[in-house]
Amino acid sequence: MKIETVTNLDFYTEGPGLDGFGNLFFTTLTGGVIMKMDPSGEISEWSRLQCPNGQRILDNGDHLVCETGMKSILQLNSQGNIVRTLVNQKCAGISFSSPNDLAIDSEGGVYFTDSVRHSGKVFYISSSGDERLLTKGMDYPNGIALSHDEKNVFVAESYTNRILVLELSEPGICRKPPRVFVDLPKNQNPIDRQNMPYTANLPDGIAFDDEGNLWVAHYGMGALQVVDQSGRYITSVPTGIPATSNLCFTKDYKNIYVSGGSGEPGPGMIHKVILE
């Protein structure tokens, strides 16, 4: 394993994702921009918004974006233009304030987190526009991912330093209350608490590899934590980014693009973790 620096920027980065042509996209939060890196390595501004956070890229090249500043989930076309707003400030008749990250099922339904201390929520929007609240009362739900069989939704609950799992009876409906999937390792040597007091033990973005292991971007620990399908902690993979925010795998699962920075609102960086 080795780490390569892809780019350094003024603003903290989030939401890395690859499209079908090998273009890497990532957001800059308060920088207000979604950036694009083409396969040759050239980086350019792709779309200017307000405070874009987590995003997912659809097969047709459209992007679904958590626009935290606008309190919305937006759909952008392949040119980076807004084509519609899925939800704005309310979902299922319930207010939300900080859409953070999202996951998309095989039918085009969208799960997203509302990152709030103590009263965070997880919502679902079906492809036909039905809106549902899955759960509430979470302490800052952050990264979100679907299991490969789409029977479970996994959520990083940042301020409890754990991953929760929501078992589904059908899309957008929980079979039972959330349960703890894994309590994550604690940082025994947290970075400067005076300058970055909130970065010691906070899981952020999450993603599954091709073997069903869950990889967790552990904000403040400069690492990706790896957990197997049973919820057993396996190992920690350094990223070289002090406040690691999110990750995406390449198509062959041999490399990982990692976002984050050394603080918020910046500076930010994108690194590539080469596994083979």
Order of alpha helices (4+ residues) and beta strands (2+ residues): beta-beta-beta-beta-beta-beta-beta-beta-beta-beta-beta-beta-beta-beta-beta-beta-beta-beta-beta-beta-beta-beta-beta-beta-beta-beta-beta
